[in-house]
């Protein structure tokens, strides 16, 4: 999802999980596209409290949000 919608110059698999995606080139618009693609692919919805820059600032933070949503759904 990050590679397809994030429009970063470096493939996600080559990035550190804690690399700052915004520093690498993620825009706010691309972050929203990543979020929407994840919601559609995984059949979930990010709550308003997760709709902030920090939630999509790194691969690790995106994974942490997804894990929280997974726990709530279980």
PQR file of N, CA, C, O and H, with PARSE charges and radii, in Angstrom:
ATOM      1  N   UNK A   1       0.824  -1.191   0.000 -0.4000 1.5000
ATOM      2  CA  UNK A   1       0.000   0.000   0.000 -0.0000 2.0000
ATOM      3  C   UNK A   1       0.871   1.260   0.000  0.5500 1.7000
ATOM      4  O   UNK A   1       0.577   2.236  -0.690 -0.5500 1.4000
ATOM      5  N   UNK A   2       1.937   1.216   0.781 -0.4000 1.5000
ATOM      6  CA  UNK A   2       2.820   2.386   0.845 -0.0000 2.0000
ATOM      7  C   UNK A   2       3.484   2.612  -0.499  0.5500 1.7000
ATOM      8  O   UNK A   2       3.579   3.747  -0.966 -0.5500 1.4000
ATOM      9  H   UNK A   2       2.175   0.423   1.342  0.4000 1.0000
ATOM     10  N   UNK A   3       3.948   1.531  -1.128 -0.4000 1.5000
ATOM     11  CA  UNK A   3       4.595   1.686  -2.432 -0.0000 2.0000
ATOM     12  C   UNK A   3       3.608   2.179  -3.488  0.5500 1.7000
ATOM     13  O   UNK A   3       3.937   3.044  -4.300 -0.5500 1.4000
ATOM     14  H   UNK A   3       3.871   0.609  -0.749  0.4000 1.0000
ATOM     15  N   UNK A   4       2.419   1.632  -3.469 -0.4000 1.5000
ATOM     16  CA  UNK A   4       1.437   1.964  -4.499 -0.0000 2.0000
ATOM     17  C   UNK A   4       0.827   3.355  -4.313  0.5500 1.7000
ATOM     18  O   UNK A   4       0.569   4.053  -5.294 -0.5500 1.4000
ATOM     19  H   UNK A   4       2.152   0.930  -2.809  0.4000 1.0000
ATOM     20  N   UNK A   5       0.596   3.756  -3.072 -0.4000 1.5000
ATOM     21  CA  UNK A   5      -0.120   5.003  -2.822 -0.0000 2.0000
ATOM     22  C   UNK A   5       0.715   6.104  -2.170  0.5500 1.7000
ATOM     23  O   UNK A   5       0.330   7.273  -2.196 -0.5500 1.4000
ATOM     24  H   UNK A   5       0.804   3.189  -2.275  0.4000 1.0000
ATOM     25  N   UNK A   6       1.848   5.737  -1.590 -0.4000 1.5000
ATOM     26  CA  UNK A   6       2.660   6.713  -0.875 -0.0000 2.0000
ATOM     27  C   UNK A   6       3.549   7.572  -1.745  0.5500 1.7000
ATOM     28  O   UNK A   6       3.997   8.642  -1.333 -0.5500 1.4000
ATOM     29  H   UNK A   6       2.161   4.787  -1.570  0.4000 1.0000
ATOM     30  N   UNK A   7       3.801   7.095  -2.954 -0.4000 1.5000
ATOM     31  CA  UNK A   7       4.620   7.854  -3.924 -0.0000 2.0000
ATOM     32  C   UNK A   7       5.989   8.242  -3.365  0.5500 1.7000
ATOM     33  O   UNK A   7       6.453   9.366  -3.556 -0.5500 1.4000
ATOM     34  H   UNK A   7       3.437   6.225  -3.288  0.4000 1.0000
ATOM     35  N   UNK A   8       6.620   7.308  -2.682 -0.4000 1.5000
ATOM     36  CA  UNK A   8       7.947   7.576  -2.126 -0.0000 2.0000
ATOM     37  C   UNK A   8       9.023   7.191  -3.137  0.5500 1.7000
ATOM     38  O   UNK A   8       8.804   6.301  -3.959 -0.5500 1.4000
ATOM     39  H   UNK A   8       6.242   6.395  -2.527  0.4000 1.0000
ATOM     40  N   UNK A   9      10.167   7.841  -3.090 -0.4000 1.5000
ATOM     41  CA  UNK A   9      11.238   7.522  -4.035 -0.0000 2.0000
ATOM     42  C   UNK A   9      11.949   6.202  -3.713  0.5500 1.7000
ATOM     43  O   UNK A   9      12.685   5.676  -4.548 -0.5500 1.4000
ATOM     44  H   UNK A   9      10.344   8.565  -2.422  0.4000 1.0000
ATOM     45  N   UNK A  10      11.735   5.671  -2.521 -0.4000 1.5000
ATOM     46  CA  UNK A  10      12.382   4.440  -2.076 -0.0000 2.0000
ATOM     47  C   UNK A  10      11.307   3.400  -1.770  0.5500 1.7000
ATOM     48  O   UNK A  10      10.321   3.715  -1.104 -0.5500 1.4000
ATOM     49  H   UNK A  10      11.137   6.098  -1.842  0.4000 1.0000
ATOM     50  N   UNK A  11      11.481   2.162  -2.248 -0.4000 1.5000
ATOM     51  CA  UNK A  11      10.502   1.123  -1.915 -0.0000 2.0000
ATOM     52  C   UNK A  11      10.427   0.901  -0.400  0.5500 1.7000
ATOM     53  O   UNK A  11      11.439   0.968   0.298 -0.5500 1.4000
ATOM     54  H   UNK A  11      12.282   1.906  -2.789  0.4000 1.0000
ATOM     55  N   UNK A  12       9.231   0.638   0.090 -0.4000 1.5000
ATOM     56  CA  UNK A  12       9.004   0.472   1.526 -0.0000 2.0000
ATOM     57  C   UNK A  12       9.869  -0.641   2.109  0.5500 1.7000
ATOM     58  O   UNK A  12      10.314  -0.532   3.251 -0.5500 1.4000
ATOM     59  H   UNK A  12       8.409   0.583  -0.477  0.4000 1.0000
ATOM     60  N   UNK A  13      10.115  -1.700   1.357 -0.4000 1.5000
ATOM     61  CA  UNK A  13      10.896  -2.828   1.873 -0.0000 2.0000
ATOM     62  C   UNK A  13      12.341  -2.438   2.180  0.5500 1.7000
ATOM     63  O   UNK A  13      13.029  -3.145   2.916 -0.5500 1.4000
ATOM     64  H   UNK A  13       9.754  -1.788   0.429  0.4000 1.0000
ATOM     65  N   UNK A  14      12.802  -1.331   1.628 -0.4000 1.5000
ATOM     66  CA  UNK A  14      14.168  -0.874   1.864 -0.0000 2.0000
ATOM     67  C   UNK A  14      14.263   0.136   3.012  0.5500 1.7000
ATOM     68  O   UNK A  14      15.359   0.558   3.383 -0.5500 1.4000
ATOM     69  H   UNK A  14      12.244  -0.756   1.029  0.4000 1.0000
ATOM     70  N   UNK A  15      13.135   0.512   3.559 -0.4000 1.5000
ATOM     71  CA  UNK A  15      13.111   1.518   4.620 -0.0000 2.0000
ATOM     72  C   UNK A  15      13.134   0.862   5.997  0.5500 1.7000
ATOM     73  O   UNK A  15      12.605  -0.233   6.186 -0.5500 1.4000
ATOM     74  H   UNK A  15      12.245   0.169   3.258  0.4000 1.0000
ATOM     75  N   UNK A  16      13.740   1.535   6.934 -0.4000 1.5000
ATOM     76  CA  UNK A  16      13.671   1.121   8.330 -0.0000 2.0000
ATOM     77  C   UNK A  16      12.225   1.285   8.783  0.5500 1.7000
ATOM     78  O   UNK A  16      11.555   2.225   8.355 -0.5500 1.4000
ATOM     79  H   UNK A  16      14.170   2.425   6.780  0.4000 1.0000
ATOM     80  N   UNK A  17      11.730   0.396   9.637 -0.4000 1.5000
ATOM     81  CA  UNK A  17      10.353   0.541  10.122 -0.0000 2.0000
ATOM     82  C   UNK A  17      10.094   1.887  10.813  0.5500 1.7000
ATOM     83  O   UNK A  17       8.962   2.369  10.833 -0.5500 1.4000
ATOM     84  H   UNK A  17      12.274  -0.368   9.984  0.4000 1.0000
ATOM     85  N   UNK A  18      11.132   2.480  11.369 -0.4000 1.5000
ATOM     86  CA  UNK A  18      10.963   3.753  12.074 -0.0000 2.0000
ATOM     87  C   UNK A  18      11.378   4.974  11.259  0.5500 1.7000
ATOM     88  O   UNK A  18      11.401   6.090  11.778 -0.5500 1.4000
ATOM     89  H   UNK A  18      12.052   2.088  11.353  0.4000 1.0000
ATOM     90  N   UNK A  19      11.705   4.769   9.991 -0.4000 1.5000
ATOM     91  CA  UNK A  19      12.085   5.900   9.136 -0.0000 2.0000
ATOM     92  C   UNK A  19      10.915   6.873   9.021  0.5500 1.7000
ATOM     93  O   UNK A  19       9.763   6.453   8.907 -0.5500 1.4000
ATOM     94  H   UNK A  19      11.687   3.863   9.569  0.4000 1.0000
ATOM     95  N   UNK A  20      11.207   8.157   9.051 -0.4000 1.5000
ATOM     96  CA  UNK A  20      10.195   9.192   8.938 -0.0000 2.0000
ATOM     97  C   UNK A  20       9.730   9.279   7.482  0.5500 1.7000
ATOM     98  O   UNK A  20      10.450   9.784   6.621 -0.5500 1.4000
ATOM     99  H   UNK A  20      12.142   8.498   9.144  0.4000 1.0000
ATOM    100  N   UNK A  21       8.527   8.785   7.221 -0.4000 1.5000
ATOM    101  CA  UNK A  21       8.015   8.752   5.848 -0.0000 2.0000
ATOM    102  C   UNK A  21       7.816  10.152   5.276  0.5500 1.7000
ATOM    103  O   UNK A  21       7.981  10.366   4.075 -0.5500 1.4000
ATOM    104  H   UNK A  21       7.942   8.375   7.921  0.4000 1.0000
ATOM    105  N   UNK A  22       7.465  11.092   6.128 -0.4000 1.5000
ATOM    106  CA  UNK A  22       7.279  12.471   5.650 -0.0000 2.0000
ATOM    107  C   UNK A  22       8.618  13.075   5.243  0.5500 1.7000
ATOM    108  O   UNK A  22       8.697  13.820   4.267 -0.5500 1.4000
ATOM    109  H   UNK A  22       7.331  10.918   7.104  0.4000 1.0000
ATOM    110  N   UNK A  23       9.645  12.760   5.975 -0.4000 1.5000
ATOM    111  CA  UNK A  23      10.982  13.256   5.640 -0.0000 2.0000
ATOM    112  C   UNK A  23      11.469  12.656   4.317  0.5500 1.7000
ATOM    113  O   UNK A  23      12.196  13.300   3.561 -0.5500 1.4000
ATOM    114  H   UNK A  23       9.581  12.155   6.769  0.4000 1.0000
ATOM    115  N   UNK A  24      11.059  11.423   4.052 -0.4000 1.5000
ATOM    116  CA  UNK A  24      11.450  10.747   2.816 -0.0000 2.0000
ATOM    117  C   UNK A  24      10.659  11.264   1.617  0.5500 1.7000
ATOM    118  O   UNK A  24      11.111  11.140   0.479 -0.5500 1.4000
ATOM    119  H   UNK A  24      10.468  10.899   4.666  0.4000 1.0000
ATOM    120  N   UNK A  25       9.476  11.848   1.864 -0.4000 1.5000
ATOM    121  CA  UNK A  25       8.719  12.411   0.757 -0.0000 2.0000
ATOM    122  C   UNK A  25       7.222  12.178   0.787  0.5500 1.7000
ATOM    123  O   UNK A  25       6.522  12.595  -0.135 -0.5500 1.4000
ATOM    124  H   UNK A  25       9.109  11.949   2.789  0.4000 1.0000
ATOM    125  N   UNK A  26       6.710  11.523   1.821 -0.4000 1.5000
ATOM    126  CA  UNK A  26       5.272  11.312   1.923 -0.0000 2.0000
ATOM    127  C   UNK A  26       4.570  12.657   2.115  0.5500 1.7000
ATOM    128  O   UNK A  26       4.953  13.448   2.978 -0.5500 1.4000
ATOM    129  H   UNK A  26       7.279  11.184   2.570  0.4000 1.0000
ATOM    130  N   UNK A  27       3.560  12.903   1.319 -0.4000 1.5000
ATOM    131  CA  UNK A  27       2.768  14.122   1.468 -0.0000 2.0000
ATOM    132  C   UNK A  27       1.501  13.794   2.268  0.5500 1.7000
ATOM    133  O   UNK A  27       1.147  12.627   2.439 -0.5500 1.4000
ATOM    134  H   UNK A  27       3.249  12.260   0.618  0.4000 1.0000
ATOM    135  N   UNK A  28       0.845  14.813   2.740 -0.4000 1.5000
ATOM    136  CA  UNK A  28      -0.417  14.607   3.469 -0.0000 2.0000
ATOM    137  C   UNK A  28      -1.441  13.941   2.572  0.5500 1.7000
ATOM    138  O   UNK A  28      -2.183  13.067   3.019 -0.5500 1.4000
ATOM    139  H   UNK A  28       1.132  15.761   2.601  0.4000 1.0000
ATOM    140  N   UNK A  29      -1.488  14.339   1.327 -0.4000 1.5000
ATOM    141  CA  UNK A  29      -2.432  13.742   0.371 -0.0000 2.0000
ATOM    142  C   UNK A  29      -2.127  12.260   0.172  0.5500 1.7000
ATOM    143  O   UNK A  29      -3.042  11.437   0.167 -0.5500 1.4000
ATOM    144  H   UNK A  29      -0.885  15.049   0.964  0.4000 1.0000
ATOM    145  N   UNK A  30      -0.852  11.912   0.007 -0.4000 1.5000
ATOM    146  CA  UNK A  30      -0.466  10.514  -0.181 -0.0000 2.0000
ATOM    147  C   UNK A  30      -0.764   9.700   1.081  0.5500 1.7000
ATOM    148  O   UNK A  30      -1.149   8.535   0.981 -0.5500 1.4000
ATOM    149  H   UNK A  30      -0.109  12.581   0.011  0.4000 1.0000
ATOM    150  N   UNK A  31      -0.594  10.289   2.256 -0.4000 1.5000
ATOM    151  CA  UNK A  31      -0.909   9.596   3.506 -0.0000 2.0000
ATOM    152  C   UNK A  31      -2.399   9.243   3.557  0.5500 1.7000
ATOM    153  O   UNK A  31      -2.771   8.155   3.996 -0.5500 1.4000
ATOM    154  H   UNK A  31      -0.282  11.235   2.337  0.4000 1.0000
ATOM    155  N   UNK A  32      -3.237  10.161   3.110 -0.4000 1.5000
ATOM    156  CA  UNK A  32      -4.681   9.896   3.068 -0.0000 2.0000
ATOM    157  C   UNK A  32      -4.969   8.768   2.072  0.5500 1.7000
ATOM    158  O   UNK A  32      -5.813   7.911   2.336 -0.5500 1.4000
ATOM    159  H   UNK A  32      -2.935  11.045   2.753  0.4000 1.0000
ATOM    160  N   UNK A  33      -4.284   8.762   0.950 -0.4000 1.5000
ATOM    161  CA  UNK A  33      -4.484   7.694  -0.026 -0.0000 2.0000
ATOM    162  C   UNK A  33      -4.058   6.338   0.533  0.5500 1.7000
ATOM    163  O   UNK A  33      -4.730   5.333   0.300 -0.5500 1.4000
ATOM    164  H   UNK A  33      -3.599   9.458   0.736  0.4000 1.0000
ATOM    165  N   UNK A  34      -2.949   6.305   1.266 -0.4000 1.5000
ATOM    166  CA  UNK A  34      -2.510   5.070   1.922 -0.0000 2.0000
ATOM    167  C   UNK A  34      -3.573   4.619   2.917  0.5500 1.7000
ATOM    168  O   UNK A  34      -3.940   3.444   2.947 -0.5500 1.4000
ATOM    169  H   UNK A  34      -2.403   7.121   1.455  0.4000 1.0000
ATOM    170  N   UNK A  35      -4.064   5.541   3.723 -0.4000 1.5000
ATOM    171  CA  UNK A  35      -5.084   5.221   4.716 -0.0000 2.0000
ATOM    172  C   UNK A  35      -6.342   4.653   4.059  0.5500 1.7000
ATOM    173  O   UNK A  35      -6.870   3.634   4.503 -0.5500 1.4000
ATOM    174  H   UNK A  35      -3.767   6.495   3.698  0.4000 1.0000
ATOM    175  N   UNK A  36      -6.816   5.306   3.012 -0.4000 1.5000
ATOM    176  CA  UNK A  36      -8.027   4.844   2.331 -0.0000 2.0000
ATOM    177  C   UNK A  36      -7.821   3.472   1.694  0.5500 1.7000
ATOM    178  O   UNK A  36      -8.721   2.633   1.723 -0.5500 1.4000
ATOM    179  H   UNK A  36      -6.387   6.134   2.651  0.4000 1.0000
ATOM    180  N   UNK A  37      -6.650   3.242   1.124 -0.4000 1.5000
ATOM    181  CA  UNK A  37      -6.355   1.944   0.517 -0.0000 2.0000
ATOM    182  C   UNK A  37      -6.324   0.847   1.578  0.5500 1.7000
ATOM    183  O   UNK A  37      -6.826  -0.254   1.351 -0.5500 1.4000
ATOM    184  H   UNK A  37      -5.919   3.924   1.101  0.4000 1.0000
ATOM    185  N   UNK A  38      -5.738   1.143   2.730 -0.4000 1.5000
ATOM    186  CA  UNK A  38      -5.717   0.171   3.826 -0.0000 2.0000
ATOM    187  C   UNK A  38      -7.133  -0.122   4.320  0.5500 1.7000
ATOM    188  O   UNK A  38      -7.481  -1.278   4.563 -0.5500 1.4000
ATOM    189  H   UNK A  38      -5.330   2.037   2.915  0.4000 1.0000
ATOM    190  N   UNK A  39      -7.936   0.907   4.466 -0.4000 1.5000
ATOM    191  CA  UNK A  39      -9.313   0.718   4.903 -0.0000 2.0000
ATOM    192  C   UNK A  39     -10.068  -0.180   3.937  0.5500 1.7000
ATOM    193  O   UNK A  39     -10.773  -1.098   4.356 -0.5500 1.4000
ATOM    194  H   UNK A  39      -7.653   1.846   4.269  0.4000 1.0000
ATOM    195  N   UNK A  40      -9.922   0.081   2.662 -0.4000 1.5000
ATOM    196  CA  UNK A  40     -10.632  -0.710   1.661 -0.0000 2.0000
ATOM    197  C   UNK A  40     -10.124  -2.146   1.618  0.5500 1.7000
ATOM    198  O   UNK A  40     -10.922  -3.082   1.593 -0.5500 1.4000
ATOM    199  H   UNK A  40      -9.350   0.827   2.322  0.4000 1.0000
ATOM    200  N   UNK A  41      -8.827  -2.327   1.610 -0.4000 1.5000
ATOM    201  CA  UNK A  41      -8.243  -3.663   1.494 -0.0000 2.0000
ATOM    202  C   UNK A  41      -8.511  -4.524   2.730  0.5500 1.7000
ATOM    203  O   UNK A  41      -8.700  -5.735   2.623 -0.5500 1.4000
ATOM    204  H   UNK A  41      -8.178  -1.566   1.631  0.4000 1.0000
ATOM    205  N   UNK A  42      -8.527  -3.889   3.895 -0.4000 1.5000
ATOM    206  CA  UNK A  42      -8.648  -4.645   5.141 -0.0000 2.0000
ATOM    207  C   UNK A  42     -10.047  -4.592   5.755  0.5500 1.7000
ATOM    208  O   UNK A  42     -10.307  -5.229   6.775 -0.5500 1.4000
ATOM    209  H   UNK A  42      -8.374  -2.904   3.981  0.4000 1.0000
ATOM    210  N   UNK A  43     -10.935  -3.837   5.134 -0.4000 1.5000
ATOM    211  CA  UNK A  43     -12.304  -3.750   5.628 -0.0000 2.0000
ATOM    212  C   UNK A  43     -12.401  -3.134   7.012  0.5500 1.7000
ATOM    213  O   UNK A  43     -13.136  -3.624   7.869 -0.5500 1.4000
ATOM    214  H   UNK A  43     -10.723  -3.319   4.305  0.4000 1.0000
ATOM    215  N   UNK A  44     -11.662  -2.070   7.224 -0.4000 1.5000
ATOM    216  CA  UNK A  44     -11.666  -1.401   8.517 -0.0000 2.0000
ATOM    217  C   UNK A  44     -11.772   0.093   8.322  0.5500 1.7000
ATOM    218  O   UNK A  44     -11.730   0.595   7.199 -0.5500 1.4000
ATOM    219  H   UNK A  44     -11.065  -1.672   6.528  0.4000 1.0000
ATOM    220  N   UNK A  45     -11.908   0.794   9.426 -0.4000 1.5000
ATOM    221  CA  UNK A  45     -11.962   2.248   9.363 -0.0000 2.0000
ATOM    222  C   UNK A  45     -11.105   2.814  10.489  0.5500 1.7000
ATOM    223  O   UNK A  45     -11.257   2.448  11.655 -0.5500 1.4000
ATOM    224  H   UNK A  45     -11.942   0.386  10.338  0.4000 1.0000
ATOM    225  N   UNK A  46     -10.205   3.715  10.115 -0.4000 1.5000
ATOM    226  CA  UNK A  46      -9.376   4.384  11.110 -0.0000 2.0000
ATOM    227  C   UNK A  46     -10.253   5.379  11.863  0.5500 1.7000
ATOM    228  O   UNK A  46     -10.902   6.218  11.238 -0.5500 1.4000
ATOM    229  H   UNK A  46     -10.081   4.013   9.168  0.4000 1.0000
ATOM    230  N   UNK A  47     -10.284   5.303  13.192 -0.4000 1.5000
ATOM    231  CA  UNK A  47     -11.073   6.279  13.948 -0.0000 2.0000
ATOM    232  C   UNK A  47     -10.426   7.655  13.889  0.5500 1.7000
ATOM    233  O   UNK A  47      -9.240   7.793  13.590 -0.5500 1.4000
ATOM    234  H   UNK A  47      -9.757   4.621  13.699  0.4000 1.0000
ATOM    235  N   UNK A  48     -11.217   8.648  14.175 -0.4000 1.5000
ATOM    236  CA  UNK A  48     -10.747  10.026  14.092 -0.0000 2.0000
ATOM    237  C   UNK A  48      -9.485  10.273  14.913  0.5500 1.7000
ATOM    238  O   UNK A  48      -8.632  11.061  14.503 -0.5500 1.4000
ATOM    239  H   UNK A  48     -12.180   8.536  14.418  0.4000 1.0000
ATOM    240  N   UNK A  49      -9.351   9.618  16.055 -0.4000 1.5000
ATOM    241  CA  UNK A  49      -8.177   9.819  16.907 -0.0000 2.0000
ATOM    242  C   UNK A  49      -6.879   9.364  16.243  0.5500 1.7000
ATOM    243  O   UNK A  49      -5.795   9.787  16.643 -0.5500 1.4000
ATOM    244  H   UNK A  49     -10.044   8.978  16.387  0.4000 1.0000
ATOM    245  N   UNK A  50      -6.986   8.500  15.226 -0.4000 1.5000
ATOM    246  CA  UNK A  50      -5.797   8.030  14.507 -0.0000 2.0000
ATOM    247  C   UNK A  50      -5.494   8.861  13.267  0.5500 1.7000
ATOM    248  O   UNK A  50      -4.467   8.653  12.621 -0.5500 1.4000
ATOM    249  H   UNK A  50      -7.867   8.155  14.901  0.4000 1.0000
ATOM    250  N   UNK A  51      -6.354   9.780  12.933 -0.4000 1.5000
ATOM    251  CA  UNK A  51      -6.184  10.576  11.721 -0.0000 2.0000
ATOM    252  C   UNK A  51      -5.283  11.769  12.004  0.5500 1.7000
ATOM    253  O   UNK A  51      -5.720  12.920  12.003 -0.5500 1.4000
ATOM    254  H   UNK A  51      -7.189   9.949  13.457  0.4000 1.0000
ATOM    255  N   UNK A  52      -4.023  11.462  12.244 -0.4000 1.5000
ATOM    256  CA  UNK A  52      -3.034  12.508  12.508 -0.0000 2.0000
ATOM    257  C   UNK A  52      -1.710  12.098  11.882  0.5500 1.7000
ATOM    258  O   UNK A  52      -1.476  10.930  11.571 -0.5500 1.4000
ATOM    259  H   UNK A  52      -3.668  10.527  12.245  0.4000 1.0000
ATOM    260  N   UNK A  53      -0.888  13.053  11.716 -0.4000 1.5000
ATOM    261  CA  UNK A  53       0.400  12.860  11.048 -0.0000 2.0000
ATOM    262  C   UNK A  53       1.229  11.746  11.699  0.5500 1.7000
ATOM    263  O   UNK A  53       1.852  10.948  10.999 -0.5500 1.4000
ATOM    264  H   UNK A  53      -1.078  14.002  11.969  0.4000 1.0000
ATOM    265  N   UNK A  54       1.237  11.691  13.018 -0.4000 1.5000
ATOM    266  CA  UNK A  54       2.028  10.688  13.728 -0.0000 2.0000
ATOM    267  C   UNK A  54       1.613   9.263  13.381  0.5500 1.7000
ATOM    268  O   UNK A  54       2.460   8.370  13.333 -0.5500 1.4000
ATOM    269  H   UNK A  54       0.731  12.339  13.587  0.4000 1.0000
ATOM    270  N   UNK A  55       0.333   9.038  13.141 -0.4000 1.5000
ATOM    271  CA  UNK A  55      -0.156   7.688  12.849 -0.0000 2.0000
ATOM    272  C   UNK A  55       0.414   7.133  11.556  0.5500 1.7000
ATOM    273  O   UNK A  55       0.544   5.918  11.409 -0.5500 1.4000
ATOM    274  H   UNK A  55      -0.355   9.763  13.180  0.4000 1.0000
ATOM    275  N   UNK A  56       0.753   8.003  10.620 -0.4000 1.5000
ATOM    276  CA  UNK A  56       1.248   7.568   9.318 -0.0000 2.0000
ATOM    277  C   UNK A  56       2.678   8.039   9.065  0.5500 1.7000
ATOM    278  O   UNK A  56       3.138   8.077   7.924 -0.5500 1.4000
ATOM    279  H   UNK A  56       0.647   8.991  10.739  0.4000 1.0000
ATOM    280  N   UNK A  57       3.370   8.396  10.139 -0.4000 1.5000
ATOM    281  CA  UNK A  57       4.723   8.937  10.023 -0.0000 2.0000
ATOM    282  C   UNK A  57       5.808   7.915   9.776  0.5500 1.7000
ATOM    283  O   UNK A  57       6.912   8.262   9.356 -0.5500 1.4000
ATOM    284  H   UNK A  57       2.996   8.365  11.066  0.4000 1.0000
ATOM    285  N   UNK A  58       5.499   6.646  10.036 -0.4000 1.5000
ATOM    286  CA  UNK A  58       6.478   5.584   9.796 -0.0000 2.0000
ATOM    287  C   UNK A  58       5.728   4.287   9.552  0.5500 1.7000
ATOM    288  O   UNK A  58       4.538   4.176   9.848 -0.5500 1.4000
ATOM    289  H   UNK A  58       4.603   6.363  10.378  0.4000 1.0000
ATOM    290  N   UNK A  59       6.431   3.321   9.016 -0.4000 1.5000
ATOM    291  CA  UNK A  59       5.824   2.004   8.818 -0.0000 2.0000
ATOM    292  C   UNK A  59       5.439   1.422  10.179  0.5500 1.7000
ATOM    293  O   UNK A  59       4.368   0.833  10.326 -0.5500 1.4000
ATOM    294  H   UNK A  59       7.398   3.411   8.776  0.4000 1.0000
ATOM    295  N   UNK A  60       6.308   1.587  11.164 -0.4000 1.5000
ATOM    296  CA  UNK A  60       6.031   1.073  12.506 -0.0000 2.0000
ATOM    297  C   UNK A  60       4.770   1.693  13.099  0.5500 1.7000
ATOM    298  O   UNK A  60       3.986   0.993  13.741 -0.5500 1.4000
ATOM    299  H   UNK A  60       7.178   2.065  11.045  0.4000 1.0000
ATOM    300  N   UNK A  61       4.562   2.981  12.898 -0.4000 1.5000
ATOM    301  CA  UNK A  61       3.370   3.621  13.461 -0.0000 2.0000
ATOM    302  C   UNK A  61       2.103   3.168  12.735  0.5500 1.7000
ATOM    303  O   UNK A  61       1.049   3.040  13.358 -0.5500 1.4000
ATOM    304  H   UNK A  61       5.199   3.549  12.377  0.4000 1.0000
ATOM    305  N   UNK A  62       2.191   2.928  11.445 -0.4000 1.5000
ATOM    306  CA  UNK A  62       1.031   2.406  10.699 -0.0000 2.0000
ATOM    307  C   UNK A  62       0.692   1.008  11.207  0.5500 1.7000
ATOM    308  O   UNK A  62      -0.475   0.695  11.441 -0.5500 1.4000
ATOM    309  H   UNK A  62       3.047   3.032  10.939  0.4000 1.0000
ATOM    310  N   UNK A  63       1.705   0.174  11.375 -0.4000 1.5000
ATOM    311  CA  UNK A  63       1.494  -1.187  11.880 -0.0000 2.0000
ATOM    312  C   UNK A  63       0.893  -1.138  13.283  0.5500 1.7000
ATOM    313  O   UNK A  63      -0.007  -1.919  13.593 -0.5500 1.4000
ATOM    314  H   UNK A  63       2.653   0.428  11.184  0.4000 1.0000
ATOM    315  N   UNK A  64       1.372  -0.241  14.127 -0.4000 1.5000
ATOM    316  CA  UNK A  64       0.832  -0.115  15.484 -0.0000 2.0000
ATOM    317  C   UNK A  64      -0.658   0.242  15.444  0.5500 1.7000
ATOM    318  O   UNK A  64      -1.450  -0.307  16.210 -0.5500 1.4000
ATOM    319  H   UNK A  64       2.103   0.394  13.875  0.4000 1.0000
ATOM    320  N   UNK A  65      -1.032   1.149  14.565 -0.4000 1.5000
ATOM    321  CA  UNK A  65      -2.451   1.514  14.422 -0.0000 2.0000
ATOM    322  C   UNK A  65      -3.268   0.310  13.966  0.5500 1.7000
ATOM    323  O   UNK A  65      -4.351   0.052  14.492 -0.5500 1.4000
ATOM    324  H   UNK A  65      -0.389   1.595  13.943  0.4000 1.0000
ATOM    325  N   UNK A  66      -2.749  -0.421  12.992 -0.4000 1.5000
ATOM    326  CA  UNK A  66      -3.469  -1.592  12.483 -0.0000 2.0000
ATOM    327  C   UNK A  66      -3.621  -2.651  13.565  0.5500 1.7000
ATOM    328  O   UNK A  66      -4.664  -3.298  13.654 -0.5500 1.4000
ATOM    329  H   UNK A  66      -1.869  -0.212  12.564  0.4000 1.0000
ATOM    330  N   UNK A  67      -2.606  -2.834  14.380 -0.4000 1.5000
ATOM    331  CA  UNK A  67      -2.691  -3.809  15.475 -0.0000 2.0000
ATOM    332  C   UNK A  67      -3.742  -3.388  16.503  0.5500 1.7000
ATOM    333  O   UNK A  67      -4.478  -4.227  17.022 -0.5500 1.4000
ATOM    334  H   UNK A  67      -1.759  -2.309  14.308  0.4000 1.0000
ATOM    335  N   UNK A  68      -3.809  -2.092  16.796 -0.4000 1.5000
ATOM    336  CA  UNK A  68      -4.847  -1.608  17.718 -0.0000 2.0000
ATOM    337  C   UNK A  68      -6.243  -1.887  17.166  0.5500 1.7000
ATOM    338  O   UNK A  68      -7.135  -2.324  17.893 -0.5500 1.4000
ATOM    339  H   UNK A  68      -3.210  -1.410  16.375  0.4000 1.0000
ATOM    340  N   UNK A  69      -6.414  -1.630  15.883 -0.4000 1.5000
ATOM    341  CA  UNK A  69      -7.716  -1.868  15.256 -0.0000 2.0000
ATOM    342  C   UNK A  69      -8.041  -3.360  15.235  0.5500 1.7000
ATOM    343  O   UNK A  69      -9.194  -3.752  15.420 -0.5500 1.4000
ATOM    344  H   UNK A  69      -5.688  -1.275  15.293  0.4000 1.0000
ATOM    345  N   UNK A  70      -7.035  -4.177  15.013 -0.4000 1.5000
ATOM    346  CA  UNK A  70      -7.227  -5.627  14.990 -0.0000 2.0000
ATOM    347  C   UNK A  70      -7.670  -6.123  16.371  0.5500 1.7000
ATOM    348  O   UNK A  70      -8.575  -6.951  16.476 -0.5500 1.4000
ATOM    349  H   UNK A  70      -6.099  -3.858  14.862  0.4000 1.0000
ATOM    350  N   UNK A  71      -7.032  -5.615  17.422 -0.4000 1.5000
ATOM    351  CA  UNK A  71      -7.394  -6.025  18.789 -0.0000 2.0000
ATOM    352  C   UNK A  71      -8.836  -5.623  19.115  0.5500 1.7000
ATOM    353  O   UNK A  71      -9.563  -6.384  19.754 -0.5500 1.4000
ATOM    354  H   UNK A  71      -6.297  -4.943  17.337  0.4000 1.0000
ATOM    355  N   UNK A  72      -9.243  -4.445  18.683 -0.4000 1.5000
ATOM    356  CA  UNK A  72     -10.598  -3.974  18.969 -0.0000 2.0000
ATOM    357  C   UNK A  72     -11.629  -4.809  18.215  0.5500 1.7000
ATOM    358  O   UNK A  72     -12.739  -5.020  18.704 -0.5500 1.4000
ATOM    359  H   UNK A  72      -8.653  -3.827  18.164  0.4000 1.0000
ATOM    360  N   UNK A  73     -11.263  -5.281  17.032 -0.4000 1.5000
ATOM    361  CA  UNK A  73     -12.189  -6.055  16.214 -0.0000 2.0000
ATOM    362  C   UNK A  73     -12.343  -7.488  16.733  0.5500 1.7000
ATOM    363  O   UNK A  73     -13.352  -8.141  16.467 -0.5500 1.4000
ATOM    364  H   UNK A  73     -10.361  -5.110  16.635  0.4000 1.0000
ATOM    365  N   UNK A  74     -11.358  -7.966  17.461 -0.4000 1.5000
ATOM    366  CA  UNK A  74     -11.387  -9.359  17.945 -0.0000 2.0000
ATOM    367  C   UNK A  74     -12.326  -9.554  19.110  0.5500 1.7000
ATOM    368  O   UNK A  74     -12.454 -10.666  19.620 -0.5500 1.4000
ATOM    369  H   UNK A  74     -10.538  -7.436  17.676  0.4000 1.0000
TER
END
